[in-house]
Amino acid sequence: MEREEITRIAGALDDTTIATIEGMNVLISTES
């Protein structure tokens, strides 16, 4: 794999992780 490809995949994972954490935070704040 080329470095650019790894960076792109890591960036996509980052976005997914951030979106997941934000979604969980919304659920948590809605419950309380």
C-alpha positions in Angstrom: 0.0 0.0 0.0 1.2 3.5 -0.7 1.4 6.1 1.9 -1.3 8.2 0.4 -3.7 5.3 0.5 -3.0 4.7 4.1 -3.6 8.3 4.9 -6.9 8.3 3.1 -8.1 5.2 4.9 -7.0 6.6 8.2 -8.8 9.8 7.5 -12.0 7.9 6.6 -11.7 5.9 9.8 -11.2 9.1 11.7 -14.4 10.6 10.3 -16.3 7.5 11.1 -15.0 7.4 14.7 -15.8 11.0 15.2 -19.3 10.6 13.9 -19.8 7.5 16.1 -18.7 9.3 19.2 -20.9 12.3 18.4 -23.8 10.0 17.9 -23.2 8.3 21.2 -22.9 11.6 22.9 -26.3 12.7 21.5 -27.9 9.4 22.8 -26.3 9.9 26.3 -27.4 13.5 26.6 -30.9 12.6 25.4 -31.3 10.0 28.1 -30.2 12.2 31.0 
